[in-house]
């Protein structure tokens, strides 16, 4: 139990500890955290000790934060001059994650950092050393890794309930219009305006959860993920961005299990994650496009098991936040920490270091109006004809676009992950400091 936590009397008259929480970043996705803390989390389960954001006045909930008397500071250092925190929530630009996490842990706070933790695998070791030295917990906000249903499935995988993993597949189509890429000064960019590496792309950001989940579910313990031995990938873009908005990837793990990850912003169909995880004795399926659907496991002998949707509580109270607030006193192993995110980080760094980004053929590209734009607006987005249907064929046949012989497809690149140890950044113009 951390010494910082404040004692209170529960309705049953028993002493309970109310962890002190600090929120760093109150705008953008930080507003999601602010909304949960102010409106959806049991107020008796924590104390919002402070908000840290130099631009807090622009936050949607700024007026309410002020009205509640919650202190606001520009920096974590200023916050720690007057306060302590059991848990710090980092919802800030990527370039601040490492330094803010270190500051928080060195002041005795556990940390929940939104994904991605960082962009360069070479910088991870310093963070590891701080975790070891301070004894604090460092969690990364891939919310599916905190989902009770997926954690139960992972335990069942580890216990051999479904047999040996054979093939894990994910397909996701998140159509994105001009406003998505214009919403800030780093979307689709290699560097942010300060020169910090961000590598923002469909695989590192928007659908990162589902690539990470493939690795996470195959980890050899609850808190680890499996590293592929090799991957084969092709990258594409249709939008005027520096990185890529479509990624088609397959790979293999040391266990022999294979995976396929198909994702794009460039199809107009809105297809939430579709999973198919095949084992020797069963197939796990989840289609989040079906209302109120859960995860179904169908065994070869005809038996069927059902698990809750991994997104069951996302709209009410994120499981990652609940876990980390509770964990101030429970001190359980964190399911998604530094070790668990390393395979996703390494694969994404390898993509940027190794794989060319291709343009879709101009004759397949078309504009579609933005359904959220005001009537009469010219706002829209760039899309590729028939791309979703092509991706579905790829998933059904477990082939990449070039393997399927699609006319627009460029050859995929094979990456041996065992030989890839450091991020050079040569392709994107990055030069490591020091």
LINQUIDA-V636707 format. One record per backbone hydrogen bond with DSSP energy under -0.5 kcal/mol. CO is the residue of the C=O (numbers start at 1). NH is the residue of the N-H. Records with the same first field share a line. If there is no record, write none. Layout:
BEGIN
CO=NH, NH
END
This chain:
BEGIN
2=5
6=18
8=10, 16
10=13
14=10
16=8
17=19
18=6
19=21, 47
20=86, 87
21=49, 50
22=24, 89
23=25, 52
24=91
27=30
28=31
29=32, 33
30=34
31=35
32=36
33=37
34=38
35=39, 40
36=40, 41
42=45
43=46
45=19
47=21, 49
50=23
51=53, 73
52=25
53=56
55=58
56=59
59=62
61=65
62=66
63=67
64=68
65=70
66=69
69=71
71=51
73=53
74=54
75=79
76=80
77=81
79=82, 83
86=110
87=22
88=90, 112
89=24, 91
90=114
93=96, 97
94=97, 98
96=100
97=101
98=102
99=103
100=104
101=105
102=106
103=107
104=107, 109
105=108
110=88
111=139
112=90
113=141
119=121
120=123
121=124
123=127
124=128
125=129
126=130
127=131
128=132
129=133
130=134
131=135
137=111, 139
139=113
140=142
141=143
142=145
143=146
144=147
147=151
148=152
149=153
150=154
151=155
152=156
153=157
154=158
155=159
156=161
157=160
160=163
162=281
164=280
166=258
167=169, 278
168=260
169=276
170=262
171=274
172=264
173=175, 271
177=180, 181
178=182
180=183
186=189
188=242, 243
189=200
190=198, 199
192=195
196=192
201=205, 206
202=207
205=208
207=210, 211
208=212
209=213
210=214
211=215
212=216
213=217
214=218
215=226
216=219
221=224
226=228
227=254
229=417, 418
230=252
231=415
232=250
233=413
234=248
235=358
236=245, 246
237=360
239=241
244=202
245=265
246=236
247=263
248=234
249=261
250=232
251=259
252=229, 230
253=256
257=253
258=168
259=251
260=170
261=249
262=172
263=247
264=174
265=176
266=384
269=271
270=272
271=173
273=288
274=171
275=286
276=169, 278
277=284
278=166, 167
281=300
282=279
283=298
284=277
285=296
286=275, 288
287=290
289=291
290=293
294=296
295=307
296=285, 298
297=299, 305
298=283
299=302
303=299
305=297
307=295
309=312
311=314
313=316, 317
318=322
319=323
320=324
321=325
322=326
323=327
324=328
325=328
326=329, 330
327=331
328=2
335=337
336=140
337=341
338=341, 342
339=342
341=345
342=346
343=347
344=348
345=349
346=350
347=351
348=352
349=353
350=354
351=355
356=235, 358
358=237
361=364, 365
362=365
364=385
366=383
368=381
369=371
370=373
374=377
379=370
380=178
381=368
383=366
384=387
386=390
387=391
388=392
389=393
390=394
391=395
392=396
393=397
394=398, 399
400=404
401=405, 406
406=409
413=233
415=231, 417
416=419
417=420
419=421
422=424
425=428, 429, 430
426=429
END
